[in-house]
């Protein structure tokens, strides 16, 4: 007797499950990013102005 004949294969129904999800809507809150960018530009401007003021006052 062949070993293949001895194996009992049970067929099971394949269940199809819909796993598609609705995409989440991302809230576009750009205020924090805008404020961060503005503060960065202001800080860079202050560094330049203070560097020029130091150069003028102290002659470096």
C-alpha positions as a printed Julia matrix, in Angstrom:
60×3 Matrix{Float64}:
   0.0    0.0    0.0
   1.25   3.43  -0.9
   1.73   6.04   1.84
  -0.15   8.59  -0.21
  -3.25   6.43  -0.04
  -3.14   6.45   3.76
  -3.13  10.24   4.19
  -6.6   11.59   4.87
  -6.85  15.08   3.46
  -9.71  17.14   4.77
 -10.77  19.99   2.6
 -11.88  23.06   4.45
 -13.82  25.95   3.07
 -11.75  29.06   2.54
 -13.39  32.07   4.08
 -12.81  35.34   2.35
 -12.61  38.18   4.8
 -12.65  41.75   3.57
  -9.87  43.49   5.46
 -10.03  46.71   3.51
 -10.16  49.67   5.85
 -11.32  53.14   5.15
  -8.28  55.42   4.93
  -7.95  57.71   7.88
  -8.21  61.37   7.14
  -5.14  63.15   8.37
  -5.92  66.45   9.99
  -3.82  69.08   8.3
  -2.63  71.18  11.19
   0.21  73.17   9.71
   0.19  75.84  12.4
   2.87  74.2   14.54
   5.11  73.59  11.53
   4.64  77.17  10.33
   5.43  78.59  13.76
   8.53  76.4   13.99
   9.73  77.6   10.59
   9.09  81.25  11.5
  10.95  80.9   14.8
  13.89  79.28  13.01
  14.12  82.16  10.52
  13.85  84.72  13.33
  16.61  82.97  15.3
  18.87  82.9   12.23
  18.2   86.6   11.65
  19.06  87.41  15.27
  22.33  85.51  15.0
  23.3   87.52  11.91
  22.29  90.86  13.46
  24.06  90.13  16.74
  27.16  88.99  14.84
  27.23  92.26  12.89
  26.61  94.29  16.06
  29.46  92.49  17.82
  31.74  93.15  14.85
  30.81  96.85  14.78
  31.06  97.4   18.54
  34.13  95.35  19.38
  35.9   95.51  16.04
  36.25  91.78  15.58
